[in-house]
Amino acid sequence: AWIRGKDEGEVIESNLAMLTNLQQHISRPRSLVFISSVAASPDTLSRYGRTKFKIANQLLEYGAVVLVTGLIVDKEPKGPYKLLVDVVKGFPLSVRFTQNSVKVYPIRTDDFLSAVVTVLKVDLPGGSYRVYPSNAADINEFLEQLEKKHRRGRVKFPVSYKLSISSLRGMHGVGLLPSTLGEKLLTFLYKDEE
């Protein structure tokens, strides 16, 4: 479970309250398994990534198991992946980012669920565990694969990655984008080295 919201402080407070309630009913800290994200880091651009990072660190101190996952993809798209598929399906441009763009860490739903089942069966010590492939895909290659699945006429459109991120941050900051769309795009398009 994850409670979303517009105010970062409220998001953290609500999720911590939920987790504190769970902790009162758990006899062993490592019985609590928290799903985090490769987008989670202290200086990421998305509220989602920053709050996931803060809460994951508190749970690591508690002794919980934190699973860090990449973009969950499947034949029936859901969540951020569905947003991306819908954009690729309907967008008449073939966007390709120039220089220093973001990496994508796709993982199939079945593989992700297998990892969760393994964690539940094996008595893992508390800690952070990667649940995504180590070989990241470049976003341009990832977009190309999606376009091949959803063929239509498209005009090639090279875009500066830095300009895209700056524009997205600005539009999201002043409210020109719906809040959830801006958050999902910032989560997807920005990962820092952390």
N, C-alpha and C positions, 0 to 999 in steps of 0.2 A: 504494500500500500504506500502511496505517496500523495501528500496533500499539496496541491499547487495553489498559487495565488500571485497577486501583483506585487505585494510588499514583501521584500526579502526577509525582513525581521519576523513578520507573521508566519511566513513559510517555515523558517527555521523553528520558531517557537511551537507551531502546530505539530510539526513532525517530531520534534524532540518530546513533546508531551505524549504523543502516541507511543513513541519508543520507551519512554519512562514507564508508561502503563504496562507495556509488554515485559519490561525488565523485572517488574515486581512479581511476575508470575513465571519467571524462568529460573530454574535451579542452577543451570550451568550457562555462563555467558556465551560459550561457543555454540550453544543451541540456537542462538539468534543469528540468522543469516540475512544480511543486508545486500541488496542488489545496487551496486553503484554503476558508474559509467566512465568510459575513457574521456568523456567531456568534463569530468569532475576534477577541478583543480582550484587553487586559491585565487588565481588571477584570471580565470576564464571570463569571457564576455557575457555568458548567460547566467541568470539568476539560478536556474536549475543546476548548472555545473558547480557554482560556488556553494549552494546549500547542500548538494550531495557530498561535496568534499568535506565540508565542516561536520556534517553528521557522521559520515564514514569515519573520520578521525576520532570523534568522540566514542563511537562504537568500538573502534580498534583499541582504545584505551580501556574500555570496559571488558574486552576479551572476546568480542563477537567475531564472526566470520564475515568478511566483506568480499563479495564477488564483483569484480570489475568487468563489465561487458562492453562490447562494441555495438554497432548498429545491428539490431535484430531484423533479419530479412527472411522472407518466406514467399511462397506462391500467392498467398492471400495477404497482401500488405496491410500492416497496421502501424499506428503511431507515426513517428517521424519518417519511417520508411514509406508509408502510404503517402504522406505529404510529398515526398520526393518523387515517387512514381507518378502521382497525379500531375505534378508540375511537368515532368518529362513528357507524359502522354499529351498534355494539352498545349504545351509551349511550342510555338513555331520556330524557335531559335535553338540552335545547337550550341549551347554555352560551353566554352572552354576557358578555364582560368589560366592566366599567365603567371609564371614565376612564383615560387614559394607558396603553393596552395596547400590545402589541408589534406591529410590522409584519412582514409575511411577504413574502419575495422569491422567488416561485415561478419556476422555469424548467423547461421541458420537457426531457426527456432528449435528444431529437434536437437541440434548440438548443444544449444544453451540449456535446454531442459535436461539433457543427459548429464551435463555438468552439475546441475542442481540436484538431480537424483544421486549422483556420486557423492556430493557433499553431505546429503542427508544420510547416506548409508555408511560412509567412512567417518570415523571420529577424528576430524581434523582439528588441529589446535587453532585457536583464534588467530586471525591475521588476514592479510589482503591477498587475494588470489585472482590471477588474470583468467578471464573466460572469454577470450577473443583470439583470433589468429595473430601470430607474431608478424606475419608478412602482410603489412598493410597495403591497401590498394590506393593508388593515386586517385583523387576525385575525378580527374578527367577521364581516366580509364573506366572508372565506375559508371560515370554518366554515359560513356559510349556504350557500355554493355546494356544499360537500361534502354537506351535509344534503339538498340538492335532488337530488343524484346518488343518495343512499342514503335514500330516503323510508321513514319509519316514524313511528309516533306518538311525539311528544316533548313534554315539559313545559318551558315556557320557564323558564330558570334564570339570572338575572343574578348575576354574581359579581364581587366586588372584585378587580381585577387585582393590586393591592398585597398584599392578604391572600392571594391564591392563590400568589404568588411567595414570600411569607414562609413560608406553610405548606409549600410544596414544598421550600424550602431546609431547613426544620427536619426534615421527614420524611426527606429524603435524607441530611442530616447525621447523624442518629441511626440510620440504617439501616432505617427502616420501609418503604422502597421497595427493590425489587431495584436494585442499583447501575446497571445499564445503563438501566433504565427511568427512574430519577431523572436520569441524565445526559442522556438524550434529551429529556426534558421540559424540563429547565433550558436545554438548547441551543435548543430550539424556542421556548420561551416568554420568553426573555430576550435582548435585543440592546441594547447600550448605544450611545451616540452615536459612540464610537470606530469 
